[in-house]
Amino acid sequence: MSEIVNNLDSKNIIDKAITEITSPLKKHYGLKVWVFAWVAIAAAGILAYFLQVKNGIGVTAMNDYVSWGLYISNFVFWVATSLVGMLIGAVLGLLNIKWITPIARIAEIVAFAFVMWAGLVIVFDMGRPDRLQNVFLYGRPQSPIVWDLTVVLTYTVISALLLFLPMIPDMAILKNKYTDAPKWQKKLFNILSLGWIGTPEQYKTLHRAVRILLITVIPVAMAIHTVTSWLFATTLRPGWDSTIFGPYFVAGAFPAGVAMVIIAMFIFRNFFNLQNYLTEKHFNLMGKLLVLVSLVYLYFNINEYLVPGYKMKTAEGTHLEALFTGHFAPMFWAVQIFGLILPIIVLLFKKGRKPLPLFITGLFVVVGAYFKRYLIVVPTMLHPYLPIQGVPEEWIHYVPNGYEMLVTGLALSGTVLTMTIISKIFPVVSITETLEEQGITHEQLALEINSEKISENNK
């Protein structure tokens, strides 16, 4: 009798979780407007990029001096944000920290969308994108660019696997239990479930595969941003000629990524009605994590400017003066104060780690992180060792023009739409792991997965 009661209780718990977690997969108010707005931005960006390819990259504001501008700033930001998948999924996951369970898939969605589009952002900066294959056919292993593309592609593949492999048990549950799904979605669930029936051997194989990927993704994620930093550090330019650029870039990636996950959590929580799964406790802990990684990044910022400021070489001095008191000073101090120092202070207080204040703080951190990448790229390009003379006036300054802004809008809209599509097809919170935390055993899950087959056999 107790076993029947337990089975009934487990069935109710499973049905409740499936209903609540899959509710966002149904139609809800505002989705069409959201998608239409981002598609419109993407369409404008596609047109701008078509004209750029047709007329040459000279239509942008980049020139012989600022040959790297907004596009490379975008690339560094997109790559940085994608590292959050490694931080939350791999580092915290391997440490067996339980509270990340409902957050891990959101982090992987963010990581996959951003790293996928990071690869495309590289293409946007190419004057001849039709020659991209030559990097792979004739690229030399001594070139950091070859390694950069290699690690970006590798990280994209691993991120995709880390996103979709843990979904296999969920797909097996949904293909039977999510009755409101359209036929194409049910067919997709059936394909992606890969014949999962929930046997102990299958769980063992899946956990081993995911664990191997989690271990593998750590050095790959470190490499993706370290190699990117080498592209800068191997160039003899004031502001880039630094031996700490590798850890500096990696440390700067974590606040941007954690803040982006917080923003995604807030949106999913409120628009997808996931308050029971993305609780205030999770926001509180993510706020503490954001404080930790921001403090580490603050240290690297101080180190990055204190050492050259103490030496005050002529070229470095010109560069630092432009940042501290010159043309870039308003942006520089706004980034440091509103994008780093004030968020740390706010998040030290528990009220600042509530969902809404944390969401607002996350927006400040992300915007600050984006403009920080701009400050890493552009001021250095405007301060070469050779004097700038005998050139047109517009070459001495750089302000992104409409082409660059529209193409940047294409990258942003593509990233947002990628996350939107994934979140509307697949549950953003793991059903299986959530049920495991609620005490549901693998045997009980297997019973639910195979309930239709059992009932057919009984007939």
Residue, then its C-alpha position, 0 to 999 in steps of 0.5 A: m500500500s505504501e509503495i502505491v502511495n509513493n508512486l502516486d505521490s511521485k506521479n503528482i510531483i512529476d506532473k506538477a514539475i512538468t506542467e510548471i517548467t513546460s508552461p513557457l513553451k506554450k504561447h504567451y503574451g508579448l512573444k510576437v512583439w519581442v521576436f518582431a522587434w529583434v528580427a527588424i533589428a537583424a534585418a537592418g543589420i543584414l542590409a548594412y552588412f550586405l552593403q559593407v561586403k559589396n562596397g568594401i569595409g572602407v564604408t566603416a569608420m575604421n582606417d589605417y590607424v584604427s583598423w580594429g574598432l567596434y567589431i573587435s570590441n564586440f568580439v572580445f565582449w561576446v567571447a568574454t560573456s560566453l565563458v560563464g558556461m564554464l564558470i557555472g556549469a563546469v567549475l561550480g558543477l564539478l564542485n557539486i554545488k547544488w544551488i546551481t541546478p536550475i541555473a546551469r541550463i540558462a548559463e549554457i544557453v547564454a554561453f552557446a548563443f554568445v560563443m556561436w555569434a562570437g565566431l560570426v562577429i569575426v567574419f563581420d570584421m573581415g573585408r573579404p569574408d569569402r577568403l575565410q577558408n584560407v585561414f584553415l587551409y593555409g594558416r600557420p600554427q604560429s599565428p594567434i588568429v589560427w588558434d583563436l578560430t580553433v578554440v572558438l569553434t571547439y568551445t562552440v561544439i563543447s558548449a552545444l554538447l553541454l547544453f543538449l546532452p543533459m537534455i536527453p532525459d528531459m526529451a524522453i519525459l516530454k515526448n510522452k508527458y508534454t501533450d500540448a506540444p505540436k507534432w514537429q516538436k514532439k518529433l524533435f523530442n523523440i529524435l533528441s531523446l536518442g532512445w532514452i528509457g532511463t536505465p542505470e547504464q544510460y544514466k552512468t554513460l550520460h553522467r560520464a560523458v557530461r563529466i568529461l565535457l565539463i573537465t574538457v571545457i575548462p582549459v578550452a574556455m581558458a584558452i579561448h580568452t587567453v588566445t584572444s588576449w595574445l592577439f593584443a599582447t603580442t602587438l607592440r602597442p601602448g596599453w596592450d604590451s602587457t604580460i598579464f593580459g591573459p588572466y586580465f581578460v579571463a578575470g574580466a569575462f566572469p563579471a560580464g557572463v555572470a551579470m548576463v546570466i542574472i539578466a536572463m534569470f530575471i527575464f525567464r523568472n518573470f515572463f516564464n513564471l518560474q518563481n518556484y524554481l528561480t527563487e530569491k535564494h538563487f538571486n542572492l547567491m548569484g549576487k554574491l558570486l558577482v561580487l566575488v568575480s568583480l572584486v577579482y577583476l577590480y584587482f586586475n584593473i588596478n594592476e593594469y593601470l598602476v604599473p604603467g602609471y608608475k613607470m610612466k613611459t612616454a607612449e604609455g603616459t600618453h595613453l593613460e592621460a587619454l583615459f584618465t583626463g583626456h578624450f576617453a576619460p568620461m567613458f573610462w570613469a563611467v565604466q569603472i564607477f558605474g560598471l564595477i565599483l558601485p555594483i560591488i558596493v550595492l551587492l554587498f548589501k542583502k537588499g541589493r541582491k533581491p531579484l529586481p535590484l540585482f537585475i538592474t545592477g546586472l544591466f550596469v555591469v554588462v553595459g560597463a563590460y561592453f564599453k570596457r572592451y571598447l576602451i581596450v581596443v580603440p584608444t590603443m589604436l589611436h596611440p601608435y609609437l609612430p607619430i600621426q602626421g600628414v593624414p586626413e583629419e578624420w583618421i586622427h579620430y574614431v567614432p563608429n558609424g551607422y554601418e558598424m552600429l547596425v551590424t553590431g545590432l545584427a550580432l546582438s539580435g542574433t544572440v537574443l533570438t538564438m536564446t529566445i528560440i532555444s528557450k521556446i523549444f526546450p525547458v530552461v530549467s532541467i526537469t530531471e535534475t529538479l525532480e532528483e532534488q525533490g527526491i524522485t528516483h531514477e526508477q520512478l522517472a523511468l516508470e513515467i518515461n515508459s508509462e505508455k509502453i507499460s500501459e500498451n503491454n498491459k492491454 
